[in-house]
Amino acid sequence: MFFKSPWDGDFGLIYNITVKVEVDSYNPEASVELETNDPELYLEIYNGSEWIEIEEFNLNETYIGDGLNNTNVNFSLSINDSTILTAWQSSSNQDIRIKGIYMDYYTDFIISNIIVYYNVFWTII
């Protein structure tokens, strides 16, 4: 999912960008059945010329177990890369993407992996 900056103006010096995602439910059942990687959310951030892969939010370190978990949890990643921080001084470059990876589907019981998230915030310092 693509997110555009809510700010119209440019920034001065930026020291850090933190992206926070609120996950409302998580279900790794298909991955458990198939014995593959658990579903995950992955952050990409725009540096002014291309999308840079940052890293996974590591949902499976908090959501443990084999089935549906409806506990709301916030996950955060911080970005300190100087190229990104410089590019983000211009509001036209303040874009992020969050994508689901390792999203499996198991047909015998019609089981699929599910990650539901609603709120995405970012803080610029």
MMTF fields as JSON, N, C-alpha, C and O atoms, coordinates in Angstrom:
{
  "mmtfVersion": "1.0.0",
  "mmtfProducer": "UNKNOWN",
  "numBonds": 499,
  "numAtoms": 500,
  "numGroups": 125,
  "numChains": 1,
  "numModels": 1,
  "chainsPerModel": [1],
  "groupsPerChain": [125],
  "chainIdList": ["A"],
  "bondAtomList": [4, 2, 8, 6, 12, 10, 16, 14, 20, 18, 24, 22, 28, 26, 32, 30, 36, 34, 40, 38, 44, 42, 48, 46, 52, 50, 56, 54, 60, 58, 64, 62, 68, 66, 72, 70, 76, 74, 80, 78, 84, 82, 88, 86, 92, 90, 96, 94, 100, 98, 104, 102, 108, 106, 112, 110, 116, 114, 120, 118, 124, 122, 128, 126, 132, 130, 136, 134, 140, 138, 144, 142, 148, 146, 152, 150, 156, 154, 160, 158, 164, 162, 168, 166, 172, 170, 176, 174, 180, 178, 184, 182, 188, 186, 192, 190, 196, 194, 200, 198, 204, 202, 208, 206, 212, 210, 216, 214, 220, 218, 224, 222, 228, 226, 232, 230, 236, 234, 240, 238, 244, 242, 248, 246, 252, 250, 256, 254, 260, 258, 264, 262, 268, 266, 272, 270, 276, 274, 280, 278, 284, 282, 288, 286, 292, 290, 296, 294, 300, 298, 304, 302, 308, 306, 312, 310, 316, 314, 320, 318, 324, 322, 328, 326, 332, 330, 336, 334, 340, 338, 344, 342, 348, 346, 352, 350, 356, 354, 360, 358, 364, 362, 368, 366, 372, 370, 376, 374, 380, 378, 384, 382, 388, 386, 392, 390, 396, 394, 400, 398, 404, 402, 408, 406, 412, 410, 416, 414, 420, 418, 424, 422, 428, 426, 432, 430, 436, 434, 440, 438, 444, 442, 448, 446, 452, 450, 456, 454, 460, 458, 464, 462, 468, 466, 472, 470, 476, 474, 480, 478, 484, 482, 488, 486, 492, 490, 496, 494],
  "bondOrderList": [1, 1, 1, 1, 1, 1, 1, 1, 1, 1, 1, 1, 1, 1, 1, 1, 1, 1, 1, 1, 1, 1, 1, 1, 1, 1, 1, 1, 1, 1, 1, 1, 1, 1, 1, 1, 1, 1, 1, 1, 1, 1, 1, 1, 1, 1, 1, 1, 1, 1, 1, 1, 1, 1, 1, 1, 1, 1, 1, 1, 1, 1, 1, 1, 1, 1, 1, 1, 1, 1, 1, 1, 1, 1, 1, 1, 1, 1, 1, 1, 1, 1, 1, 1, 1, 1, 1, 1, 1, 1, 1, 1, 1, 1, 1, 1, 1, 1, 1, 1, 1, 1, 1, 1, 1, 1, 1, 1, 1, 1, 1, 1, 1, 1, 1, 1, 1, 1, 1, 1, 1, 1, 1, 1],
  "groupList": [{"groupName": "MET", "atomNameList": ["N", "CA", "C", "O"], "elementList": ["N", "C", "C", "O"], "formalChargeList": [0, 0, 0, 0], "bondAtomList": [1, 0, 2, 1, 3, 2], "bondOrderList": [1, 1, 2], "singleLetterCode": "M", "chemCompType": "L-PEPTIDE LINKING"}, {"groupName": "PHE", "atomNameList": ["N", "CA", "C", "O"], "elementList": ["N", "C", "C", "O"], "formalChargeList": [0, 0, 0, 0], "bondAtomList": [1, 0, 2, 1, 3, 2], "bondOrderList": [1, 1, 2], "singleLetterCode": "F", "chemCompType": "L-PEPTIDE LINKING"}, {"groupName": "LYS", "atomNameList": ["N", "CA", "C", "O"], "elementList": ["N", "C", "C", "O"], "formalChargeList": [0, 0, 0, 0], "bondAtomList": [1, 0, 2, 1, 3, 2], "bondOrderList": [1, 1, 2], "singleLetterCode": "K", "chemCompType": "L-PEPTIDE LINKING"}, {"groupName": "SER", "atomNameList": ["N", "CA", "C", "O"], "elementList": ["N", "C", "C", "O"], "formalChargeList": [0, 0, 0, 0], "bondAtomList": [1, 0, 2, 1, 3, 2], "bondOrderList": [1, 1, 2], "singleLetterCode": "S", "chemCompType": "L-PEPTIDE LINKING"}, {"groupName": "PRO", "atomNameList": ["N", "CA", "C", "O"], "elementList": ["N", "C", "C", "O"], "formalChargeList": [0, 0, 0, 0], "bondAtomList": [1, 0, 2, 1, 3, 2], "bondOrderList": [1, 1, 2], "singleLetterCode": "P", "chemCompType": "L-PEPTIDE LINKING"}, {"groupName": "TRP", "atomNameList": ["N", "CA", "C", "O"], "elementList": ["N", "C", "C", "O"], "formalChargeList": [0, 0, 0, 0], "bondAtomList": [1, 0, 2, 1, 3, 2], "bondOrderList": [1, 1, 2], "singleLetterCode": "W", "chemCompType": "L-PEPTIDE LINKING"}, {"groupName": "ASP", "atomNameList": ["N", "CA", "C", "O"], "elementList": ["N", "C", "C", "O"], "formalChargeList": [0, 0, 0, 0], "bondAtomList": [1, 0, 2, 1, 3, 2], "bondOrderList": [1, 1, 2], "singleLetterCode": "D", "chemCompType": "L-PEPTIDE LINKING"}, {"groupName": "GLY", "atomNameList": ["N", "CA", "C", "O"], "elementList": ["N", "C", "C", "O"], "formalChargeList": [0, 0, 0, 0], "bondAtomList": [1, 0, 2, 1, 3, 2], "bondOrderList": [1, 1, 2], "singleLetterCode": "G", "chemCompType": "PEPTIDE LINKING"}, {"groupName": "LEU", "atomNameList": ["N", "CA", "C", "O"], "elementList": ["N", "C", "C", "O"], "formalChargeList": [0, 0, 0, 0], "bondAtomList": [1, 0, 2, 1, 3, 2], "bondOrderList": [1, 1, 2], "singleLetterCode": "L", "chemCompType": "L-PEPTIDE LINKING"}, {"groupName": "ILE", "atomNameList": ["N", "CA", "C", "O"], "elementList": ["N", "C", "C", "O"], "formalChargeList": [0, 0, 0, 0], "bondAtomList": [1, 0, 2, 1, 3, 2], "bondOrderList": [1, 1, 2], "singleLetterCode": "I", "chemCompType": "L-PEPTIDE LINKING"}, {"groupName": "TYR", "atomNameList": ["N", "CA", "C", "O"], "elementList": ["N", "C", "C", "O"], "formalChargeList": [0, 0, 0, 0], "bondAtomList": [1, 0, 2, 1, 3, 2], "bondOrderList": [1, 1, 2], "singleLetterCode": "Y", "chemCompType": "L-PEPTIDE LINKING"}, {"groupName": "ASN", "atomNameList": ["N", "CA", "C", "O"], "elementList": ["N", "C", "C", "O"], "formalChargeList": [0, 0, 0, 0], "bondAtomList": [1, 0, 2, 1, 3, 2], "bondOrderList": [1, 1, 2], "singleLetterCode": "N", "chemCompType": "L-PEPTIDE LINKING"}, {"groupName": "THR", "atomNameList": ["N", "CA", "C", "O"], "elementList": ["N", "C", "C", "O"], "formalChargeList": [0, 0, 0, 0], "bondAtomList": [1, 0, 2, 1, 3, 2], "bondOrderList": [1, 1, 2], "singleLetterCode": "T", "chemCompType": "L-PEPTIDE LINKING"}, {"groupName": "VAL", "atomNameList": ["N", "CA", "C", "O"], "elementList": ["N", "C", "C", "O"], "formalChargeList": [0, 0, 0, 0], "bondAtomList": [1, 0, 2, 1, 3, 2], "bondOrderList": [1, 1, 2], "singleLetterCode": "V", "chemCompType": "L-PEPTIDE LINKING"}, {"groupName": "GLU", "atomNameList": ["N", "CA", "C", "O"], "elementList": ["N", "C", "C", "O"], "formalChargeList": [0, 0, 0, 0], "bondAtomList": [1, 0, 2, 1, 3, 2], "bondOrderList": [1, 1, 2], "singleLetterCode": "E", "chemCompType": "L-PEPTIDE LINKING"}, {"groupName": "ALA", "atomNameList": ["N", "CA", "C", "O"], "elementList": ["N", "C", "C", "O"], "formalChargeList": [0, 0, 0, 0], "bondAtomList": [1, 0, 2, 1, 3, 2], "bondOrderList": [1, 1, 2], "singleLetterCode": "A", "chemCompType": "L-PEPTIDE LINKING"}, {"groupName": "GLN", "atomNameList": ["N", "CA", "C", "O"], "elementList": ["N", "C", "C", "O"], "formalChargeList": [0, 0, 0, 0], "bondAtomList": [1, 0, 2, 1, 3, 2], "bondOrderList": [1, 1, 2], "singleLetterCode": "Q", "chemCompType": "L-PEPTIDE LINKING"}, {"groupName": "ARG", "atomNameList": ["N", "CA", "C", "O"], "elementList": ["N", "C", "C", "O"], "formalChargeList": [0, 0, 0, 0], "bondAtomList": [1, 0, 2, 1, 3, 2], "bondOrderList": [1, 1, 2], "singleLetterCode": "R", "chemCompType": "L-PEPTIDE LINKING"}],
  "groupTypeList": [0, 1, 1, 2, 3, 4, 5, 6, 7, 6, 1, 7, 8, 9, 10, 11, 9, 12, 13, 2, 13, 14, 13, 6, 3, 10, 11, 4, 14, 15, 3, 13, 14, 8, 14, 12, 11, 6, 4, 14, 8, 10, 8, 14, 9, 10, 11, 7, 3, 14, 5, 9, 14, 9, 14, 14, 1, 11, 8, 11, 14, 12, 10, 9, 7, 6, 7, 8, 11, 11, 12, 11, 13, 11, 1, 3, 8, 3, 9, 11, 6, 3, 12, 9, 8, 12, 15, 5, 16, 3, 3, 3, 11, 16, 6, 9, 17, 9, 2, 7, 9, 10, 0, 6, 10, 10, 12, 6, 1, 9, 9, 3, 11, 9, 9, 13, 10, 10, 11, 13, 1, 5, 12, 9, 9],
  "groupIdList": [1, 2, 3, 4, 5, 6, 7, 8, 9, 10, 11, 12, 13, 14, 15, 16, 17, 18, 19, 20, 21, 22, 23, 24, 25, 26, 27, 28, 29, 30, 31, 32, 33, 34, 35, 36, 37, 38, 39, 40, 41, 42, 43, 44, 45, 46, 47, 48, 49, 50, 51, 52, 53, 54, 55, 56, 57, 58, 59, 60, 61, 62, 63, 64, 65, 66, 67, 68, 69, 70, 71, 72, 73, 74, 75, 76, 77, 78, 79, 80, 81, 82, 83, 84, 85, 86, 87, 88, 89, 90, 91, 92, 93, 94, 95, 96, 97, 98, 99, 100, 101, 102, 103, 104, 105, 106, 107, 108, 109, 110, 111, 112, 113, 114, 115, 116, 117, 118, 119, 120, 121, 122, 123, 124, 125],
  "secStructList": [7, 3, 3, 3, 7, 1, 7, 7, 1, 7, 7, 1, 7, 7, 7, 7, 3, 3, 3, 3, 3, 3, 3, 3, 3, 3, 3, 7, 2, 2, 2, 2, 2, 2, 6, 7, 7, 7, 7, 3, 3, 3, 3, 3, 3, 3, 7, 1, 1, 1, 3, 3, 3, 3, 3, 3, 7, 7, 4, 4, 4, 6, 1, 7, 1, 1, 1, 7, 5, 7, 7, 7, 3, 3, 3, 3, 3, 3, 3, 7, 7, 2, 2, 2, 2, 2, 2, 6, 6, 1, 4, 4, 4, 7, 3, 3, 3, 3, 3, 3, 3, 1, 7, 7, 3, 3, 6, 6, 6, 6, 3, 3, 7, 3, 3, 3, 3, 3, 3, 3, 3, 3, 3, 3, 7],
  "xCoordList": [0.849, 0.0, 0.9, 1.898, 0.547, 1.334, 0.783, -0.43, 1.678, 1.272, 2.034, 3.261, 1.307, 1.868, 1.922, 1.063, 2.923, 3.096, 1.901, 1.379, 1.461, 0.369, 0.842, 0.021, 2.154, 2.692, 2.898, 3.27, 2.655, 2.843, 4.195, 4.736, 4.744, 5.972, 7.218, 7.161, 8.339, 9.623, 10.176, 9.717, 11.162, 11.778, 13.226, 13.822, 13.778, 15.208, 15.91, 15.536, 16.902, 17.678, 16.808, 16.096, 16.867, 16.12, 17.127, 18.093, 16.897, 17.799, 17.303, 18.101, 15.984, 15.415, 13.992, 13.263, 13.605, 12.218, 11.798, 12.485, 10.69, 10.16, 8.788, 7.923, 8.595, 7.319, 6.694, 7.315, 5.46, 4.743, 3.487, 2.742, 3.262, 2.093, 1.333, 1.916, 0.029, -0.818, -1.465, -2.284, -1.084, -1.649, -2.783, -2.62, -3.945, -5.137, -5.379, -5.974, -4.934, -5.025, -4.0, -3.568, -3.632, -2.548, -2.892, -3.247, -2.785, -3.093, -2.094, -2.137, -1.193, -0.182, -0.575, 0.294, -1.848, -2.254, -1.775, -1.326, -1.858, -1.43, 0.068, 0.512, 0.843, 2.293, 2.635, 3.573, 1.873, 2.084, 1.809, 2.597, 0.696, 0.34, 1.385, 1.737, 1.879, 2.837, 4.291, 5.195, 4.511, 5.845, 6.752, 7.886, 6.222, 6.97, 7.118, 6.656, 7.758, 7.925, 6.577, 5.636, 6.485, 5.264, 5.033, 5.988, 3.764, 3.47, 4.108, 4.309, 4.416, 5.179, 4.818, 4.366, 5.017, 4.915, 6.322, 7.194, 6.528, 7.853, 7.772, 6.849, 8.729, 8.751, 9.698, 10.841, 9.199, 10.02, 9.82, 8.731, 10.869, 10.789, 11.453, 12.451, 10.884, 11.369, 12.514, 12.43, 13.583, 14.737, 14.882, 15.94, 13.843, 13.892, 14.083, 13.76, 14.609, 14.794, 14.391, 14.096, 14.374, 13.987, 13.47, 13.679, 12.785, 12.281, 13.394, 14.021, 13.63, 14.662, 13.99, 13.113, 14.406, 13.886, 14.538, 15.764, 13.715, 14.231, 14.354, 15.459, 13.242, 13.277, 11.874, 10.903, 11.791, 10.539, 10.227, 11.127, 8.933, 8.524, 8.639, 8.446, 8.949, 9.142, 7.901, 7.965, 6.778, 5.511, 5.548, 4.973, 6.231, 6.212, 7.016, 6.967, 7.755, 8.424, 7.451, 7.701, 6.348, 5.318, 4.122, 3.619, 3.672, 2.548, 3.089, 3.567, 3.01, 3.473, 2.248, 1.173, 2.409, 1.286, 0.945, 1.509, 0.007, -0.323, -1.609, -1.917, -2.377, -3.691, -3.916, -2.992, -5.17, -5.583, -5.317, -5.614, -4.754, -4.519, -5.077, -4.629, -6.053, -6.708, -6.207, -6.895, -5.038, -4.471, -3.88, -3.079, -4.263, -3.678, -2.262, -2.023, -1.323, 0.079, 0.664, 0.391, 1.464, 2.178, 3.59, 4.277, 4.008, 5.353, 6.004, 5.364, 7.276, 7.972, 9.317, 9.983, 9.699, 11.031, 11.571, 10.833, 12.847, 13.491, 14.476, 15.178, 14.52, 15.39, 16.375, 15.984, 17.667, 18.726, 19.638, 20.662, 19.282, 20.095, 20.159, 19.123, 21.361, 21.527, 20.942, 20.449, 20.985, 20.41, 18.901, 18.348, 18.242, 16.796, 16.449, 15.529, 17.186, 16.901, 17.051, 16.245, 18.059, 18.252, 17.122, 16.587, 16.759, 15.677, 14.361, 13.562, 14.134, 12.874, 12.764, 11.722, 13.79, 13.664, 12.653, 12.053, 12.466, 11.447, 10.196, 10.264, 9.058, 7.814, 7.422, 6.676, 7.899, 7.563, 8.222, 7.84, 9.199, 9.884, 9.418, 9.939, 8.476, 8.065, 6.992, 5.814, 7.43, 6.531, 7.039, 8.244, 6.103, 6.458, 5.529, 4.425, 5.998, 5.173, 5.308, 6.398, 4.195, 4.192, 3.548, 2.425, 4.279, 3.748, 3.759, 4.613, 2.795, 2.749, 3.657, 3.636, 4.456, 5.302, 5.05, 4.551, 5.398, 5.182, 3.694, 3.335, 2.854, 1.405, 0.995, 0.849, 0.813, 0.492, -1.009, -1.794, -1.375, -2.761, -2.728, -1.993, -3.514, -3.536, -4.935, -5.9, -5.066, -6.38, -7.159, -8.385, -6.508, -7.25, -8.344, -9.428, -8.06, -9.031, -9.399, -10.056, -8.97, -9.16, -8.666, -9.421, -7.383, -6.722, -5.787, -5.043, -5.832, -4.88, -4.282, -4.851, -3.119, -2.506, -3.214, -3.62, -3.359, -4.04, -3.248, -2.836, -3.039, -2.513, -3.443, -3.602, -4.055, -4.94, -4.289, -3.989, -4.075, -3.547, -4.312, -4.701, -4.524, -5.329, -4.557, -4.674, -3.787, -3.134, -1.652, -0.94, -1.213, 0.194, 0.578, -0.041, 1.607, 2.078, 3.562, 4.279, 4.013, 5.448, 5.796, 5.064, 6.959, 7.456, 8.776, 9.645, 8.918, 10.168, 10.79, 10.17, 12.039, 12.76, 13.954, 14.705],
  "yCoordList": [-1.16, 0.0, 1.23, 1.278, 2.212, 3.424, 4.539, 4.732, 5.266, 6.383, 7.628, 7.612, 8.7, 9.997, 10.89, 10.806, 11.735, 12.641, 13.57, 14.087, 13.788, 14.736, 16.188, 17.1, 16.411, 17.763, 18.386, 17.701, 19.678, 20.387, 21.083, 21.242, 21.497, 22.278, 21.417, 20.217, 22.065, 21.39, 21.502, 22.323, 20.671, 20.623, 21.093, 21.102, 21.481, 21.737, 20.416, 19.406, 20.408, 19.212, 18.16, 18.47, 16.918, 15.801, 14.811, 14.44, 14.389, 13.471, 12.032, 11.096, 11.854, 10.523, 10.513, 11.496, 9.398, 9.153, 7.853, 6.838, 7.88, 6.668, 6.388, 7.264, 5.168, 4.735, 3.739, 2.742, 4.012, 3.139, 2.608, 3.362, 1.299, 0.629, -0.037, -0.752, 0.2, -0.481, -1.692, -1.552, -2.873, -4.121, -4.54, -4.61, -4.821, -5.171, -6.667, -7.136, -7.417, -8.874, -9.52, -8.951, -10.732, -11.452, -12.936, -13.481, -13.59, -15.009, -15.712, -15.515, -16.532, -17.236, -18.672, -19.458, -19.031, -20.433, -21.109, -22.254, -20.435, -21.058, -21.325, -22.369, -20.404, -20.612, -21.775, -22.528, -21.918, -23.041, -24.355, -25.296, -24.42, -25.638, -25.969, -27.134, -24.95, -25.155, -25.189, -25.482, -24.886, -24.835, -23.866, -24.191, -22.66, -21.592, -20.414, -20.479, -19.349, -18.151, -17.572, -17.582, -17.07, -16.416, -15.123, -14.504, -14.713, -13.469, -12.274, -12.278, -11.265, -10.136, -8.868, -8.929, -7.735, -6.436, -5.908, -6.023, -5.327, -4.854, -3.385, -2.968, -2.595, -1.152, -0.798, -1.256, 0.028, 0.657, 2.161, 2.624, 2.918, 4.373, 5.011, 4.507, 6.115, 6.794, 7.732, 8.475, 7.701, 8.553, 9.706, 10.332, 9.983, 11.062, 10.581, 11.3, 9.357, 8.82, 7.352, 6.881, 6.633, 5.222, 4.764, 5.421, 3.614, 3.021, 2.203, 1.37, 2.451, 1.749, 0.774, 1.158, -0.491, -1.489, -1.273, -1.239, -1.128, -0.88, -2.203, -2.72, -2.749, -4.052, -4.476, -3.742, -5.671, -6.201, -5.566, -5.125, -5.524, -5.044, -6.132, -5.847, -7.365, -8.498, -8.781, -8.86, -8.931, -9.207, -10.518, -10.622, -11.516, -12.838, -12.904, -13.916, -11.851, -11.821, -11.453, -11.745, -10.813, -10.452, -11.389, -11.883, -11.631, -12.543, -13.96, -14.39, -14.674, -16.055, -16.962, -16.547, -18.167, -19.103, -19.439, -18.883, -20.364, -20.901, -20.361, -20.657, -19.568, -19.153, -17.659, -16.872, -17.297, -15.902, -15.225, -15.776, -14.024, -13.206, -11.824, -11.163, -11.374, -10.083, -8.988, -7.987, -9.165, -8.163, -7.015, -7.254, -5.775, -4.609, -4.389, -4.345, -4.25, -4.028, -2.993, -3.025, -2.081, -1.103, -1.604, -2.091, -1.48, -1.855, -0.632, 0.096, -0.396, 0.793, 0.435, -0.507, 1.206, 1.134, 2.553, 3.479, 2.723, 4.03, 4.031, 3.047, 5.138, 5.295, 6.411, 7.524, 6.103, 7.083, 7.25, 7.926, 6.647, 6.719, 8.166, 8.788, 8.698, 10.12, 10.48, 11.595, 9.562, 9.835, 10.031, 10.943, 9.178, 9.285, 10.538, 11.272, 10.779, 11.952, 13.247, 14.164, 13.324, 14.515, 14.648, 15.74, 13.549, 13.588, 14.004, 14.709, 13.571, 13.864, 15.308, 15.694, 16.107, 17.532, 18.176, 19.199, 17.575, 18.023, 17.179, 15.951, 17.823, 17.083, 16.214, 15.25, 16.526, 15.714, 14.334, 13.448, 14.145, 12.856, 12.048, 10.958, 12.538, 11.894, 10.847, 11.047, 9.727, 8.632, 7.332, 7.086, 6.497, 5.167, 4.139, 4.461, 2.894, 1.757, 0.68, 0.424, 0.056, -1.095, -2.228, -2.11, -3.329, -4.452, -5.722, -5.919, -6.571, -7.871, -8.832, -8.891, -9.587, -10.617, -11.938, -11.968, -13.015, -14.379, -14.641, -15.291, -14.136, -14.304, -15.604, -15.641, -16.651, -17.973, -18.228, -17.553, -19.238, -19.683, -21.197, -21.776, -21.836, -23.288, -23.759, -23.419, -24.539, -24.829, -25.969, -25.983, -26.926, -28.054, -27.605, -28.188, -26.588, -26.088, -24.63, -23.986, -24.12, -22.719, -21.82, -21.06, -21.939, -21.147, -20.163, -20.531, -18.931, -17.952, -17.155, -17.062, -16.585, -15.691, -14.352, -13.891, -13.733, -12.442, -11.501, -11.874, -10.28, -9.193, -8.014, -7.554, -7.524, -6.372, -5.214, -5.309, -4.117, -2.924, -1.709, -1.645, -0.751, 0.417, 1.719, 2.567, 1.881, 3.168, 3.086, 2.177, 4.074, 4.207, 5.641, 6.587, 5.791, 7.116, 7.213, 6.213, 8.408, 8.604, 9.908, 10.895, 9.877, 11.017, 11.447, 10.619, 12.726, 13.269, 14.151, 15.081, 13.823, 14.613, 15.286, 16.003],
  "zCoordList": [0.0, 0.0, 0.0, 0.719, -0.8, -0.979, -0.098, -0.013, 0.553, 1.406, 1.005, 0.904, 0.778, 0.402, 1.628, 2.505, 1.685, 2.819, 2.987, 1.999, 4.222, 4.464, 4.536, 4.639, 4.484, 4.61, 3.236, 2.283, 3.141, 1.883, 1.796, 0.701, 2.922, 2.92, 2.992, 3.258, 2.747, 2.839, 4.255, 5.048, 4.562, 5.878, 5.783, 4.706, 6.925, 7.025, 7.248, 6.652, 8.082, 8.37, 9.061, 10.016, 8.576, 9.162, 9.735, 9.068, 10.972, 11.66, 11.666, 11.732, 11.598, 11.744, 11.212, 11.342, 10.614, 10.211, 10.885, 10.764, 11.584, 12.206, 11.606, 11.577, 11.131, 10.568, 11.519, 11.888, 11.914, 12.854, 12.169, 11.543, 12.296, 11.738, 12.871, 13.687, 12.919, 13.905, 13.232, 12.324, 13.691, 13.162, 14.076, 15.294, 13.476, 14.244, 14.336, 15.306, 13.353, 13.463, 12.544, 11.541, 12.93, 12.252, 12.277, 13.322, 11.114, 11.039, 10.119, 8.905, 10.681, 9.881, 9.512, 9.133, 9.612, 9.48, 8.196, 8.245, 7.058, 5.801, 5.809, 5.331, 6.34, 6.424, 7.347, 7.086, 8.422, 9.338, 8.606, 8.7, 7.88, 7.128, 6.067, 5.881, 5.376, 4.286, 4.757, 3.975, 6.042, 6.623, 5.876, 5.524, 5.642, 4.985, 5.947, 7.086, 5.493, 6.326, 6.718, 5.925, 7.938, 8.405, 7.622, 7.152, 7.481, 6.763, 7.463, 8.677, 6.677, 7.192, 6.432, 5.288, 7.064, 6.404, 6.172, 7.032, 4.994, 4.588, 4.223, 3.524, 4.689, 4.454, 3.319, 3.274, 2.401, 1.374, 1.494, 1.835, 1.213, 1.343, 0.12, -0.395, -0.329, -1.532, -1.177, -0.199, -1.968, -1.693, -2.692, -2.765, -3.445, -4.427, -5.845, -6.79, -6.015, -7.363, -7.482, -8.581, -6.374, -6.427, -5.064, -4.044, -5.077, -3.838, -3.201, -3.855, -1.92, -1.169, -0.21, 0.564, -0.266, 0.661, 2.017, 2.127, 3.045, 4.382, 5.132, 5.298, 5.581, 6.254, 6.661, 6.472, 7.222, 7.739, 9.089, 9.803, 9.431, 10.751, 11.823, 13.005, 11.435, 12.361, 13.199, 14.426, 12.517, 13.195, 13.975, 15.058, 13.415, 14.049, 15.339, 16.037, 15.672, 16.973, 18.098, 19.267, 17.731, 18.715, 18.612, 19.621, 17.378, 17.167, 17.076, 16.026, 18.182, 18.184, 18.213, 18.646, 17.764, 17.712, 16.278, 15.336, 16.133, 14.819, 14.222, 13.067, 14.984, 14.497, 14.578, 14.781, 14.412, 14.393, 15.73, 16.79, 15.664, 16.852, 16.561, 15.624, 17.353, 17.137, 18.078, 18.282, 18.644, 19.539, 18.72, 17.817, 19.024, 18.353, 18.868, 20.074, 17.926, 18.282, 17.326, 16.126, 17.858, 17.038, 16.757, 17.655, 15.523, 15.093, 14.476, 13.718, 14.794, 14.304, 13.696, 14.124, 12.692, 12.116, 12.008, 11.67, 12.292, 12.179, 11.022, 10.788, 10.307, 9.153, 9.445, 9.798, 9.295, 9.53, 8.316, 8.405, 7.191, 5.984, 5.488, 5.254, 5.329, 4.995, 3.631, 3.454, 2.664, 1.342, 1.438, 0.824, 2.206, 2.386, 3.179, 2.82, 4.253, 5.09, 4.291, 4.443, 3.458, 2.622, 1.61, 1.418, 0.964, -0.029, 0.614, -0.003, 1.846, 2.53, 2.999, 3.529, 2.823, 3.112, 2.165, 2.494, 0.993, 0.046, 0.229, 0.182, 0.439, 0.676, -0.52, -0.351, -1.704, -2.881, -2.84, -3.604, -1.963, -1.836, -0.628, -0.392, 0.125, 1.376, 1.121, 1.419, 0.563, 0.222, 0.819, 0.867, 1.276, 1.771, 1.144, 0.706, 1.11, 0.701, 1.757, 2.269, 2.074, 2.973, 2.197, 1.706, 2.097, 1.329, 2.161, 3.026, 1.877, 2.52, 1.773, 0.543, 2.52, 1.922, 2.637, 3.762, 1.973, 2.485, 2.751, 3.732, 1.878, 2.037, 1.345, 0.123, 2.113, 1.587, 1.568, 2.234, 0.772, 0.656, 0.6, -0.199, 1.435, 1.519, 1.141, 1.825, 0.062, -0.502, 0.14, 0.037, 0.797, 1.357, 2.326, 2.36, 3.096, 4.058, 3.791, 4.609, 2.643, 2.284, 3.414, 4.02, 3.664, 4.699, 4.009, 3.1, 4.443, 3.917, 5.065, 6.152, 4.79, 5.766, 5.715, 4.648, 6.871, 6.948, 7.844, 8.943, 7.365, 8.188, 7.96, 6.829, 9.023, 8.919, 9.659, 10.849, 8.933, 9.59, 9.085, 7.919, 9.974, 9.64, 9.721, 8.836, 10.748, 10.98, 10.645, 11.072, 9.861, 9.547, 9.868, 9.381, 10.693, 11.101, 10.801, 10.836, 10.509, 10.505, 11.169, 11.099, 11.825, 12.57, 11.957, 11.688, 11.742, 11.195, 12.269, 12.784, 12.585, 13.592, 12.929, 13.591]
}
